[in-house]
Amino acid sequence: MPIGATFKAHSLFVYPIAFALTVSFSGGGGLAVVQHGVLRFLLHRQGHIPHNYAKFLKYTTERRLTQQIGGHFRFIHRELLDHFADMEDPGGNSPLVNDEN
């Protein structure tokens, strides 16, 4: 492959991504995108969430555990919802409950 062809293929990916990042950061939403990506990476790395979250949610919908309503998902069975809501974190703390107040 000629060197020029490699540069052209490389520039087809690098320049649009660099432009998109520049525009997103200048618009104020870039930091949120980066934080979201880092959070998903860390949660996946620690084994708390699946790598492909959309595929996982689609799987739960196919198994009739959840129902998709627009871009949201909800548990179909109230008992399953209550079961997960009552579960305790193995570390003994829950990120959703603030016991300081």
MIDREN-707487 format. One line per 10 residues: number of its first residue (from 1); their letters; for each residue x, y, z of N, C-alpha, C. Coordinates in nm, 2 decimals. Example, Ala and Ser with C-alpha at 12.3 -4.5 7.8 and 13.67 -1.06 7.14 Angstrom:
2
1) as) 1.32 -0.57 0.78 1.23 -0.45 0.78 1.32 -0.33 0.78; 1.28 -0.22 0.71 1.37 -0.11 0.71 1.29 0.00 0.79
This chain:
101
1) mpigatfkah) 0.08 -0.12 0.00 0.00 0.00 0.00 0.09 0.12 0.00; 0.07 0.22 -0.09 0.15 0.34 -0.09 0.13 0.42 0.03; 0.23 0.50 0.07 0.23 0.58 0.19 0.12 0.68 0.18; 0.10 0.74 0.06 -0.01 0.84 0.05 -0.15 0.78 0.08; -0.17 0.65 0.04 -0.30 0.59 0.06 -0.32 0.57 0.21; -0.21 0.53 0.28 -0.23 0.52 0.43 -0.26 0.65 0.49; -0.20 0.75 0.45 -0.22 0.89 0.51 -0.37 0.93 0.48; -0.41 0.90 0.36 -0.55 0.94 0.32 -0.65 0.86 0.41; -0.63 0.73 0.43 -0.72 0.65 0.51 -0.72 0.69 0.65; -0.60 0.72 0.70 -0.58 0.77 0.84 -0.65 0.90 0.86
11) slfvypiafa) -0.64 0.99 0.76 -0.70 1.13 0.78 -0.85 1.12 0.77; -0.90 1.02 0.70 -1.05 1.01 0.69 -1.11 0.98 0.83; -1.04 0.92 0.92 -1.09 0.89 1.05 -1.04 1.00 1.16; -0.92 1.04 1.15 -0.86 1.12 1.26 -0.92 1.27 1.25; -0.93 1.32 1.13 -0.97 1.46 1.12 -1.12 1.48 1.16; -1.21 1.39 1.11 -1.35 1.41 1.15 -1.37 1.39 1.30; -1.30 1.30 1.36 -1.31 1.27 1.51 -1.25 1.40 1.58; -1.14 1.45 1.54 -1.08 1.57 1.60 -1.18 1.68 1.59; -1.24 1.70 1.47 -1.34 1.81 1.45 -1.46 1.79 1.54; -1.51 1.67 1.55 -1.63 1.64 1.64 -1.60 1.67 1.78
21) ltvsfsgggg) -1.48 1.63 1.83 -1.44 1.65 1.97 -1.43 1.80 2.00; -1.37 1.87 1.90 -1.35 2.02 1.92 -1.49 2.09 1.93; -1.58 2.05 1.84 -1.71 2.11 1.84 -1.78 2.08 1.97; -1.78 1.95 2.01 -1.85 1.91 2.13 -1.80 1.98 2.25; -1.67 1.99 2.27 -1.61 2.06 2.38 -1.64 2.20 2.38; -1.64 2.27 2.27 -1.67 2.41 2.26 -1.82 2.44 2.29; -1.90 2.34 2.26 -2.05 2.35 2.29 -2.08 2.32 2.43; -1.99 2.27 2.51 -2.01 2.25 2.65 -2.05 2.11 2.69; -2.08 2.02 2.59 -2.12 1.89 2.62 -2.01 1.79 2.62; -1.89 1.83 2.58 -1.78 1.73 2.57 -1.74 1.67 2.70
31) lavvqhgvlr) -1.74 1.75 2.81 -1.70 1.70 2.94 -1.79 1.59 2.99; -1.92 1.61 2.96 -2.02 1.51 3.00 -2.00 1.38 2.92; -1.96 1.39 2.80 -1.94 1.27 2.71 -1.82 1.20 2.76; -1.71 1.27 2.80 -1.59 1.20 2.85 -1.62 1.14 2.98; -1.69 1.21 3.07 -1.72 1.15 3.20 -1.81 1.02 3.19; -1.90 1.03 3.10 -1.99 0.91 3.07 -1.91 0.79 3.02; -1.82 0.82 2.93 -1.73 0.71 2.88 -1.64 0.65 2.98; -1.58 0.74 3.06 -1.49 0.69 3.17 -1.57 0.61 3.27; -1.69 0.66 3.31 -1.77 0.58 3.41 -1.81 0.45 3.35; -1.85 0.44 3.23 -1.89 0.31 3.17 -1.77 0.22 3.17
41) fllhrqghip) -1.65 0.27 3.13 -1.53 0.19 3.12 -1.50 0.13 3.26; -1.50 0.22 3.37 -1.47 0.17 3.50 -1.57 0.07 3.55; -1.70 0.10 3.53 -1.80 0.00 3.58 -1.79 -0.13 3.51; -1.76 -0.13 3.38 -1.74 -0.26 3.31 -1.61 -0.33 3.36; -1.51 -0.25 3.37 -1.38 -0.31 3.42 -1.39 -0.38 3.55; -1.47 -0.32 3.64 -1.49 -0.38 3.77 -1.60 -0.49 3.78; -1.66 -0.51 3.66 -1.76 -0.62 3.65 -1.90 -0.59 3.69; -1.93 -0.46 3.70 -2.06 -0.41 3.75 -2.16 -0.40 3.64; -2.12 -0.38 3.51 -2.21 -0.37 3.40 -2.15 -0.44 3.28; -2.24 -0.49 3.19 -2.19 -0.56 3.07 -2.12 -0.46 2.97
51) hnyakflkyt) -2.04 -0.51 2.89 -1.97 -0.43 2.79 -2.07 -0.36 2.69; -2.16 -0.44 2.64 -2.25 -0.38 2.55 -2.39 -0.37 2.62; -2.41 -0.26 2.68 -2.53 -0.24 2.76 -2.66 -0.24 2.68; -2.66 -0.19 2.56 -2.78 -0.19 2.47 -2.81 -0.33 2.44; -2.72 -0.42 2.41 -2.74 -0.56 2.38 -2.80 -0.63 2.50; -2.75 -0.60 2.62 -2.80 -0.66 2.74 -2.94 -0.62 2.76; -2.98 -0.49 2.75 -3.12 -0.45 2.77 -3.21 -0.51 2.66; -3.16 -0.53 2.54 -3.24 -0.59 2.44 -3.26 -0.74 2.48; -3.16 -0.80 2.53 -3.17 -0.94 2.58 -3.28 -0.96 2.69; -3.28 -0.86 2.78 -3.38 -0.87 2.89 -3.52 -0.84 2.84
61) terrltqqig) -3.53 -0.76 2.73 -3.66 -0.74 2.67 -3.71 -0.87 2.60; -3.62 -0.93 2.53 -3.66 -1.06 2.46 -3.70 -1.17 2.56; -3.64 -1.16 2.68 -3.67 -1.26 2.78 -3.79 -1.22 2.87; -3.85 -1.11 2.83 -3.97 -1.06 2.90 -3.95 -1.02 3.05; -3.82 -0.98 3.08 -3.80 -0.93 3.21 -3.82 -0.78 3.22; -3.79 -0.71 3.10 -3.81 -0.57 3.09 -3.90 -0.53 2.97; -3.95 -0.41 2.97 -4.03 -0.36 2.86 -3.97 -0.23 2.82; -3.95 -0.22 2.69 -3.89 -0.09 2.63 -4.01 0.00 2.60; -4.00 0.12 2.65 -4.10 0.22 2.62 -4.02 0.34 2.57; -4.02 0.36 2.44 -3.94 0.47 2.38 -3.79 0.43 2.41
71) ghfrfihrel) -3.72 0.52 2.47 -3.58 0.50 2.50 -3.56 0.45 2.64; -3.67 0.42 2.71 -3.66 0.38 2.85 -3.69 0.23 2.87; -3.65 0.17 2.97 -3.68 0.03 3.00 -3.74 0.02 3.14; -3.83 -0.07 3.16 -3.89 -0.09 3.29 -3.91 -0.24 3.32; -3.91 -0.28 3.44 -3.94 -0.41 3.48 -4.08 -0.44 3.45; -4.11 -0.56 3.39 -4.25 -0.60 3.37 -4.31 -0.65 3.50; -4.23 -0.73 3.58 -4.29 -0.80 3.69 -4.25 -0.71 3.82; -4.35 -0.68 3.89 -4.33 -0.59 4.01 -4.25 -0.67 4.12; -4.26 -0.80 4.13 -4.19 -0.87 4.23 -4.04 -0.87 4.20; -4.00 -0.87 4.07 -3.86 -0.86 4.03 -3.81 -0.73 4.06
81) ldhfadmedp) -3.88 -0.62 4.03 -3.84 -0.49 4.07 -3.82 -0.47 4.22; -3.91 -0.52 4.30 -3.90 -0.52 4.44 -3.77 -0.60 4.49; -3.75 -0.71 4.43 -3.63 -0.79 4.47 -3.50 -0.72 4.45; -3.49 -0.66 4.33 -3.36 -0.58 4.30 -3.35 -0.46 4.39; -3.47 -0.39 4.42 -3.47 -0.27 4.50 -3.43 -0.31 4.64; -3.46 -0.43 4.69 -3.43 -0.46 4.83 -3.29 -0.52 4.85; -3.22 -0.55 4.74 -3.09 -0.61 4.74 -2.99 -0.51 4.81; -2.90 -0.57 4.89 -2.79 -0.48 4.95 -2.66 -0.50 4.87; -2.59 -0.40 4.87 -2.46 -0.40 4.80 -2.36 -0.49 4.89; -2.29 -0.58 4.82 -2.20 -0.67 4.89 -2.10 -0.59 4.98
91) ggnsplvnde) -2.07 -0.47 4.94 -1.98 -0.39 5.02 -2.04 -0.32 5.15; -2.17 -0.34 5.16 -2.25 -0.29 5.27 -2.30 -0.15 5.26; -2.28 -0.09 5.14 -2.32 0.05 5.12 -2.40 0.05 4.99; -2.49 0.15 4.98 -2.57 0.17 4.86 -2.54 0.30 4.80; -2.51 0.32 4.68 -2.48 0.45 4.62 -2.61 0.53 4.61; -2.73 0.47 4.62 -2.85 0.54 4.60 -2.91 0.59 4.74; -2.85 0.55 4.85 -2.91 0.58 4.98 -2.80 0.67 5.05; -2.84 0.78 5.10 -2.76 0.87 5.17 -2.79 0.87 5.32; -2.71 0.80 5.40 -2.74 0.79 5.54 -2.69 0.90 5.62; -2.63 1.00 5.56 -2.57 1.11 5.64 -2.67 1.21 5.70
101) n) -2.79 1.21 5.64 -2.89 1.31 5.69 -2.97 1.25 5.80
